[in-house]
Amino acid sequence: MDNHSYNYPSDCTPLTKSARKPAGSTVVNMGGAEGKCAPRDYLVWSLCNTLYVNFCCLGFMALIYSIKARDQKTQGNLQLAQECSDKAKWYNILAAGWNMLVPLLAVVLLVLLLVHLGTSQGSFDFFGEDGFKSFMKLFSW
């Protein structure tokens, strides 16, 4: 069947050289949000917090809300996207605070242990020849 003998529906006409319109510009309005910037989704930050330590699943919760914020933003629901974005931000802040607190506490406890061992029983040579053996004697029963 060739194109000349086919009957096209009335609402559909084929594009032939004579039926083409001159090219122009097209403006697409995305979601009607003039003047509003879309909320951030904090997805990369959430992924980093999820993969590092992730105490009490705070990083995972941030990741869930980040994905929800991105989904709502693509659907055009900016109010719900902003709410999910705010929750993702606060979960990320909590997770990042915990992720920085744990190593900091470990370093502080190690320094306090070394200072305490250095001042108890005269002097304690932790890094000397018998330092490690003396240190291990503290934990033997």
Disulfide bonds with the S-S distance in Angstrom:
none
